[in-house]
Amino acid sequence: MKRLLIALLAASLLAALASGCGAGAGPGDGSVGLTVSRDFGRLVMLQRSLTGLPESETVMRLLSANAKTETSYAGGFVDSVNGISGGQSDGRSVDWFYFVNGSEAPLGAASTKVRDGDKIWWDWRDWGEAEHVPAVVGSFPEPFLHGPGTEKRLPVRVECVEIESAPCKQVSKTLAALGVPVATGLFRASVTEETLRVIVGQWAALREDQALLQIESGPGASGVYAQPTSNGRQIDLLNARGRTVRSLGAGAGLVAASAIGAQPPVWAITGTDGAGVAAAAAAFNEEQLRNHYAVALEPGSQTGLSLPLAGGAK
């Protein structure tokens, strides 16, 4: 069913392109990042920074020019990349998906133009538990520099449960050091639309945000393979099949992002307690987040765990 729906969408989008409809400004002379991976970014097959692209460049043409691809539906659907095909693997549904600046793309790859600074990430993954993954953290510092998906650059607001806390200040300084204009305020102190929000605090408080609350319902709802308990004292870490592999308690942290519908993604810098939030804030950087869907921090560890976890219960 999923492949049929994508095929129909691809066909309709190609028709729109033929009539002259575009998806945004081209890249000009700027650099564009291209990553191709499998298994939720666990194995990186290709990673390049490209320049000198034509203004008409699309995500599909960019992929085809840098990897061996097989497509169907008049080039609108990716069947395989470098010999890795979609369909079924070990009895599970697998396919190629792509993100633009850390957000799931709303259009087919043949219809999405590449812009200056974009980070394009193709990943072959199991989608049995999460057909849609609205947002990932692995393209950091995107979407803060150039905007999520095909959207324009958006204002950035860091919202903190404790505005004078060290993690709150650290997250704001990290973004400011990247040249991102950032406003900092109290969590839930104001309503902000068309804004990229980074919320810093313990999970027991952050769950009041609707975009983040859906994380408790599992990857099918949020695209995040971690489930904090409602009291915020435990974070269950899941594998690709949605099974709990490990459970973290005191001192555990989580860096994740999700979204509701077409709204901008909301990032969570959170944990089971103050130590967990501090660990998550320390992991809010490109080195720790690169090519990960979400990252969990074990108590006392400075190295994050890429989610979903490998292995575990079938």
DAFEN-V783336 format. One record per helix or strand. SS is the DSSP state (~ for helix, > for strand). FROM is the first residue (numbers start at 1). TO is the last residue. If there is no record, write none. Layout:
ss,from,to
SS,FROM,TO
SS,FROM,TO
//
This chain:
ss,from,to
~,2,18
>,32,38
>,43,50
>,58,58
~,59,66
>,69,72
>,77,81
>,84,85
>,87,89
>,92,100
>,103,104
~,109,111
>,113,113
>,119,126
>,135,135
>,155,160
~,166,177
>,182,186
>,195,202
~,203,206
~,210,217
~,219,222
>,226,228
>,235,239
>,244,248
>,253,258
>,266,271
~,274,282
~,286,289
>,294,297
>,305,307
>,309,309
//
